[in-house]
Amino acid sequence: MDRDPDEALIARCRQGESSAFTVLIGRYERPIYNAAYRVLGNTDDAADVTQVVFLRIAERLDDYDARFKFFSWIYRIALNEALNLLRRQGREEPLGEEDDLPAGNHSDPEWRAEEAQRSVLIQGALMKLKPEDRMLLVLRHYSECSYREIGEALGLDEKTVKSRLFEARQRMRGLLKEVHAA
């Protein structure tokens, strides 16, 4: 069942097969969490959003339109939930530095320290961007979505995605240069 396409799992879920929903959670939990974390900058908030996303999916699975990729549909839900949380909290900046930075697979302590520092700088710059820019960058560079998939998730034309992503990258570069110059 783990290798079944999303459509087959969704059909089973709609028939009440809970094990199919468990497979969908296993397939998408990490990407949803990662996207939420990159938008929110906080591990607890990202975990909360991830839980809410799967509750929403369970509640609204009958609303899913199979003409669109399931992946795009759940990412849209995840990004909306992350943005709603930002609005409710009235913040655009992360609450504090996170202590669970990606450690990488390199065993050299110096390399790991540099990588952790780089991650903090990138996350800090990312959090200074508008949520719309953040979503584009997260979907493309952290979730590795294609332009078409991003367009589906955000309801945008593929050319618009490319244009907005180019502008978001320019703003990100500017922020990183400012940090580097300081």
NORHUDA-V550657 format. One record per pair of residues at least 4 apart in sequence whose C-alpha atoms are under 7 Angstrom apart, sorted by the first residue. I is the first residue (numbers start at 1). GAP is how many residues later the second one is. Records with the same first field share a line. If there is no record, write none. Layout:
I=GAP + GAP
//
This chain:
2=21
4=4 + 5
5=4
6=4 + 64
7=4
8=4
9=4 + 11
10=4
11=4
12=4 + 5 + 8
13=4 + 5 + 7 + 8
18=4
19=4
20=4
21=4
22=4
23=4
24=4
25=4
28=4
29=4 + 21
30=4
31=4 + 112
32=4 + 18 + 43 + 46
33=4 + 13 + 14 + 17
34=4
35=4 + 103 + 104 + 108
36=4 + 10 + 13 + 42 + 43 + 46
37=4 + 5 + 6 + 9
38=100
39=43 + 92 + 95 + 96
40=5 + 6 + 42 + 54
41=53 + 82 + 86
42=4 + 52 + 56
43=4
44=4
45=4
46=4
47=4
48=4
49=4 + 29 + 32 + 33
50=4
51=4
52=4
53=4 + 24 + 25
54=4
55=4
56=4
57=4
69=4
70=4
71=4
72=4 + 77 + 80 + 81
73=4 + 80
74=4
75=4 + 78
76=4 + 77 + 78
77=4
78=4
79=4
80=4
81=4
82=4
83=4
84=4
85=4
86=4 + 5 + 6
87=4
92=35 + 36
93=34 + 35
94=33
101=15
102=14
103=9 + 13
106=6
108=4
109=4
110=4
111=4
112=4
113=4
114=4
115=4
116=4
117=4
118=4
119=4
120=4
121=4
122=4
123=4
124=4
125=4 + 47 + 50 + 51
126=8 + 46
129=4 + 5
130=4
131=4
132=4
133=4 + 35
134=4
135=4
136=4 + 29
137=4 + 28
138=4 + 5
139=4 + 5 + 6 + 11
140=4 + 5 + 6
145=4 + 5
146=4
147=4 + 11 + 14 + 15
148=4 + 10
149=4
150=4
151=4 + 5 + 6 + 7 + 10
152=4
156=4 + 5
157=4
158=4
159=4
160=4
161=4
162=4
163=4
164=4
165=4
166=4
167=4
168=4
169=4
170=4
171=4
172=4
173=4
174=4
175=4
176=4
177=4
178=4
//
